[in-house]
């Protein structure tokens, strides 16, 4: 997923911490928030998108609603 769309999805989710929780990561563990933050410039990895397809698709639809 490209970096721009990833940034919008993470923002819609409520930020780095909220997105981490949404996809089942523990934001209190070392490095988790930084990892999610890095996805804003690198893009959310394909494996993460596939593992959390429904949640990420729902957020993506809020960013780019189908017409």
C-alpha positions in Angstrom: 0.0 0.0 0.0 1.4 3.4 -0.9 2.6 5.8 1.8 0.0 8.5 1.2 -3.0 6.1 1.5 -1.3 4.4 4.6 -1.0 7.8 6.3 -4.7 8.6 5.6 -5.8 5.2 6.9 -3.7 5.4 10.1 -5.1 9.0 10.6 -8.7 7.9 10.1 -8.1 5.0 12.6 -7.2 7.6 15.3 -3.4 7.7 15.0 -0.5 5.3 15.5 -1.6 3.9 18.8 -5.2 3.4 17.8 -4.2 1.7 14.5 -1.8 -0.6 16.4 -4.6 -1.6 18.7 -7.0 -2.1 15.8 -4.7 -4.6 14.1 -3.9 -6.4 17.3 -0.5 -5.0 18.2 0.3 -3.9 21.7 1.4 -0.3 21.5 3.0 -0.5 25.0 5.6 -2.9 23.7 8.9 -1.3 22.6 9.1 -0.4 18.9 5.4 -0.9 18.0 4.5 2.8 17.8 7.6 3.5 15.8 6.8 0.6 13.4 3.3 2.0 12.8 4.7 5.5 12.4 7.2 4.2 9.8 4.3 2.8 7.8 3.2 6.4 7.1 6.4 6.9 5.0 7.0 3.4 3.8 3.4 2.1 3.4 1.6 -0.5 5.4 3.2 -3.9 4.5 1.2 -6.2 2.3 1.3 -9.0 4.9 -0.3 -6.6 7.5 -2.9 -5.6 5.0 -3.8 -9.2 4.3 -3.9 -10.2 7.9 -6.2 -7.3 8.7 -8.0 -7.0 5.4 -11.5 -6.3 6.7 -10.5 -3.6 9.2 -8.1 -1.9 6.7 -10.6 -2.1 3.9 -13.3 -0.5 6.1 -10.9 2.4 6.9 -9.8 2.7 3.2 -13.5 3.0 2.3 -13.8 6.0 4.6 -10.8 7.6 2.9 -12.0 6.8 -0.7 -15.7 6.1 -0.6 -17.0 4.1 -3.6 -19.4 6.0 -5.8 
